[in-house]
Amino acid sequence: MNRKATFADSFWGPDFQSTAGYDALKKHLKEGKQTCLSFEQFLRMRAKAEEDYSKCLQKCCKLTLETQETGTLRSAWDYLREQSEHTAHVHLEASGHLGDAAARLCEFTRRQKSERISKESSLCQSAKEKSSLYRKTNELKRVYEMKSSEFEQADLVMKKAKPNENSFSTKEWDKIIQKQLKSAQEVNRADALYRESVVKLERVRLQWERDMTQFCELCETSEDSRIKMMQNEMWMYCNILSSKCVEEDLCCESVRSCLEGVSVHSDIQSFINRSGTGTERPAPVVFEQYRPTNQEDRLHNNSSPGDDPFEQHRPQFQFPLGQAFQPNRYLFN
């Protein structure tokens, strides 16, 4: 069975001065933080949308208060408004829950950053010290190798000159000896400095390795927590919306049940009984002939039609059946 890979085993490299592992982890943490910030912004925007929708719905309910409707339809209308107000409250609650989720995510991101600062600071300090001491050690190594080469050359000159010591003057021979002794001293000093620097560098390297291991473990723990946190908050987001959808659907279902009780016949009869003005209709209007008001005219009116002296002078209009009236044809000359 393959061993599970971990951050602490996977972000190293053979280059002593390389920061590739740290850079990769740092980049990933930054990307993870950006994901959290993006989701936080999404939650806040969605919460604002839910709040705005709730306010709009409440405004709709208030603007439609005035109505003269009566009967079962009025009851259904009032109940629809009541359930709409409840729906507005449901969305306002959803807005609050989403805002709380955004706040939790913000606090989680802040806490992770705070936890990482101390470890990252220690790692950066040890890495800086390691890098500086590594450069110093390489310089001491270069000096040590140069002094060793000079001592080797001086010692070789002395060994070659030793068989012919009598051919050199005292001053020349002393000069050869002094040079060899000086080279030996310098190489011993360079050797000591170089060894001391290597020991110190190894101590710093081990400290850096411990800091890097702790930083890797912290990054893996943070990443584990971040993924679980994001998963949980996304799950909660869906639960919030689905629960509110269920509540809204229940409101709609209750309104539908109320609408089933609307009775067209009952409402019509109720309006008739309440506002009806009666069943008796107005009598038809009939033609009433003019009746003279003076005595003489009354006498004439009481005479027979044949006694009317003006009857023969009254125009008699006869219109052919089916023809329209033509005024010019019946004008008196």
C-alpha positions in Angstrom: 0.0 0.0 0.0 1.4 3.4 -1.0 2.1 5.8 1.8 0.0 9.0 1.7 2.1 12.0 0.5 2.3 14.9 2.8 3.4 18.5 2.5 6.3 17.9 4.8 7.7 15.3 2.4 6.9 17.0 -0.9 8.3 20.5 -1.0 12.1 20.1 -0.8 14.8 20.2 -3.4 18.6 19.5 -3.8 19.5 23.1 -4.4 20.7 24.5 -1.1 19.6 28.0 -1.9 16.3 27.1 -3.6 13.1 28.5 -2.2 10.9 26.6 -4.8 9.0 24.6 -2.1 8.3 27.6 0.0 7.2 29.6 -3.0 4.9 26.8 -4.2 3.2 26.6 -0.8 3.0 30.4 -0.4 1.4 30.7 -3.9 -1.2 27.9 -3.1 -2.1 29.6 0.3 -2.6 32.9 -1.5 -4.8 31.2 -4.1 -6.8 29.5 -1.3 -7.3 32.8 0.5 -8.5 34.4 -2.7 -11.1 31.6 -3.1 -12.3 32.2 0.5 -12.5 36.0 -0.2 -14.4 35.4 -3.5 -16.9 33.1 -1.7 -17.3 35.6 1.1 -18.0 38.3 -1.4 -20.5 36.0 -3.2 -22.3 35.4 0.1 -22.5 39.1 0.9 -23.9 39.9 -2.5 -26.4 37.1 -2.3 -27.4 38.3 1.2 -27.9 41.8 -0.2 -30.0 40.4 -3.0 -32.2 38.5 -0.6 -32.6 41.6 1.6 -33.5 43.8 -1.4 -36.0 41.2 -2.6 -37.6 41.1 0.9 -37.9 44.9 1.0 -39.4 45.0 -2.5 -41.9 42.3 -1.6 -42.9 44.1 1.6 -43.3 47.3 -0.4 -45.6 45.5 -2.9 -47.8 44.2 0.0 -48.1 47.7 1.5 -48.9 49.4 -1.8 -51.8 47.0 -2.5 -53.5 47.4 0.9 -56.4 49.5 -0.4 -59.2 47.5 -2.1 -63.0 47.4 -2.0 -63.1 43.7 -2.8 -65.5 41.6 -0.6 -66.5 38.1 -0.1 -64.4 34.9 -0.4 -62.2 36.5 -3.1 -61.3 39.3 -0.6 -60.4 36.7 2.0 -58.2 34.9 -0.6 -56.6 38.2 -1.6 -55.9 39.2 2.1 -54.4 35.7 2.7 -52.2 36.0 -0.4 -50.8 39.3 0.8 -50.3 37.8 4.3 -48.4 34.9 2.8 -46.4 37.2 0.6 -45.4 39.2 3.7 -44.4 35.9 5.3 -42.3 35.1 2.2 -40.6 38.5 2.5 -39.7 37.6 6.1 -38.4 34.2 4.9 -36.1 35.9 2.5 -35.0 38.4 5.1 -34.1 35.5 7.4 -32.1 33.9 4.5 -30.3 37.2 4.1 -29.3 37.1 7.8 -28.1 33.5 7.6 -26.0 34.3 4.5 -24.5 37.3 6.1 -23.6 35.1 9.1 -21.9 32.6 6.8 -19.9 35.4 5.2 -18.8 36.7 8.6 -17.7 33.2 9.7 -15.7 32.8 6.5 -14.1 36.2 7.1 -13.1 35.3 10.6 -11.8 31.9 9.5 -9.5 33.6 6.9 -8.3 36.1 9.5 -7.5 33.4 12.0 -5.6 31.3 9.5 -3.5 34.3 8.5 -2.8 35.0 12.2 -1.7 31.4 12.8 0.6 31.3 9.8 2.4 34.6 10.6 4.6 33.3 13.4 5.6 30.1 11.6 6.3 32.0 8.4 8.3 34.6 10.2 10.5 32.0 11.9 11.0 30.2 8.6 11.9 33.4 6.7 14.4 34.3 9.4 16.1 30.9 9.4 16.1 30.8 5.6 17.7 34.3 5.4 20.3 33.2 7.9 21.0 30.0 6.1 21.4 31.8 2.8 23.7 34.4 4.3 25.9 31.8 6.1 26.0 29.6 3.0 27.5 32.5 1.0 30.0 33.2 3.8 30.9 29.5 4.0 31.6 29.3 0.3 33.8 32.4 0.6 35.7 30.8 3.5 36.0 27.6 1.5 37.5 29.6 -1.4 40.0 31.2 0.9 40.8 27.9 2.5 41.4 26.3 -0.9 43.6 29.2 -2.0 45.7 29.1 1.2 46.0 25.4 1.0 47.3 25.7 -2.5 49.8 28.4 -1.4 51.0 26.2 1.4 51.3 23.3 -0.9 53.4 25.4 -3.3 55.6 26.8 -0.4 56.0 23.3 1.1 57.0 21.9 -2.3 59.6 24.7 -2.8 61.0 23.9 0.6 61.2 20.2 -0.1 63.0 20.8 -3.4 65.4 23.3 -1.8 66.2 21.1 1.2 68.8 18.9 -0.5 70.5 22.0 -1.7 70.2 24.0 1.5 74.0 24.9 1.5 73.6 26.5 -1.9 71.3 29.2 -0.5 72.4 32.1 1.6 71.1 32.3 5.2 68.8 35.1 4.2 67.3 33.2 1.3 66.9 30.0 3.3 65.2 31.9 6.1 62.9 33.5 3.6 61.9 30.1 2.2 61.3 28.8 5.7 59.3 31.8 6.8 57.1 31.6 3.7 56.4 28.0 4.4 55.6 28.7 8.0 53.4 31.6 7.2 51.5 29.6 4.6 51.0 26.8 7.2 49.7 29.3 9.7 47.4 30.9 7.1 46.1 27.5 6.0 45.5 26.5 9.6 43.6 29.7 10.3 41.5 29.3 7.0 40.9 25.7 7.9 39.6 26.6 11.3 37.3 29.4 10.0 36.0 27.2 7.2 35.3 24.3 9.6 33.6 26.6 12.1 31.4 28.1 9.4 30.4 24.6 8.1 29.4 23.6 11.6 27.4 26.7 12.1 25.8 26.4 8.7 24.8 22.9 9.5 23.2 24.0 12.7 21.3 26.8 10.9 20.3 24.3 8.1 18.9 21.9 10.6 16.9 24.8 12.2 15.7 25.9 8.8 14.7 22.3 8.1 12.7 22.1 11.3 11.0 25.5 10.5 10.3 24.4 7.0 8.8 21.1 8.2 6.6 22.9 10.7 5.5 25.4 8.1 4.6 22.5 5.7 2.6 20.8 8.4 0.9 24.1 9.2 0.1 24.7 5.5 -1.3 21.2 5.2 -3.5 21.6 8.3 -4.6 25.0 7.1 -5.5 23.6 3.7 -7.4 20.7 5.3 -9.3 23.1 7.4 -9.9 25.5 4.5 -11.3 22.8 2.2 -13.6 21.5 4.9 -14.7 25.0 5.8 -15.5 25.8 2.2 -17.3 22.5 1.7 -19.4 23.0 4.9 -20.3 26.6 4.1 -21.3 25.8 0.5 -23.4 23.0 1.9 -25.0 25.4 4.4 -25.6 27.8 1.6 -27.6 25.2 -0.3 -29.5 24.2 2.9 -30.4 27.8 3.6 -31.8 28.4 0.2 -33.5 25.0 -0.1 -35.2 25.4 3.3 -36.4 28.9 2.3 -37.7 27.5 -1.0 -39.6 24.8 0.9 -41.1 27.5 3.2 -42.0 29.6 0.2 -43.6 26.7 -1.6 -45.6 25.9 1.6 -46.9 29.5 1.5 -47.9 29.1 -2.1 -49.6 25.8 -1.4 -51.6 27.4 1.5 -52.6 30.2 -0.8 -53.8 27.7 -3.4 -55.8 25.9 -0.7 -57.4 29.2 0.2 -58.2 29.9 -3.4 -60.0 26.6 -3.7 -62.5 28.1 -1.2 -63.3 31.1 -3.5 -67.0 30.8 -4.5 -68.1 32.8 -7.6 -71.8 32.2 -6.8 -71.4 33.1 -3.2 -69.5 36.3 -3.9 -72.0 37.4 -6.6 -75.0 36.6 -4.3 -73.3 38.4 -1.4 -72.8 41.5 -3.4 -76.5 41.4 -4.6 -77.8 41.0 -1.1 -75.6 43.7 0.3 -75.8 46.3 -2.5 -78.8 45.4 -4.6 -81.3 48.3 -5.3 -84.4 46.3 -6.0 -86.1 44.2 -8.7 -88.8 46.6 -9.9 -87.8 48.2 -13.2 -88.9 51.7 -14.5 -92.3 51.8 -16.4 -92.0 52.5 -20.1 -92.4 56.1 -21.3 -95.7 56.7 -23.4 -96.7 59.6 -25.6 -99.0 62.0 -23.8 -100.9 64.4 -26.1 -100.9 68.1 -25.2 -104.0 69.3 -23.4 -104.9 73.1 -23.8 -105.2 75.0 -20.5 -107.9 77.7 -21.5 -111.7 77.1 -21.6 -112.2 77.6 -25.4 -109.4 75.1 -26.2 -111.0 72.6 -23.9 -114.4 72.9 -25.7 -112.7 72.3 -29.0 -110.9 69.3 -27.6 -114.2 67.9 -26.3 -115.8 68.2 -29.8 -115.8 65.4 -32.3 -112.9 65.1 -34.8 -115.1 66.1 -37.6 -116.0 69.4 -36.0 -112.3 70.6 -36.0 -112.2 73.6 -38.3 -108.5 73.2 -38.9 -108.5 69.6 -39.7 -108.8 70.2 -43.4 -105.8 72.5 -43.3 -103.4 70.1 -41.4 -100.8 68.5 -43.7 -101.2 64.8 -44.2 -97.8 63.1 -44.6 -97.8 59.8 -46.4 -94.6 58.1 -47.1 -94.3 55.3 -49.6 -93.5 52.0 -47.8 -89.8 51.2 -47.8 -88.6 54.7 -48.9 -86.6 57.1 -46.8 -88.0 60.4 -45.9 -87.2 63.1 -48.4 -87.8 66.6 -46.9 -87.8 68.6 -50.2 -90.6 66.7 -51.7 -93.1 67.6 -48.9 -92.5 71.3 -48.4 -95.5 73.6 -48.6 -95.6 76.1 -51.4 
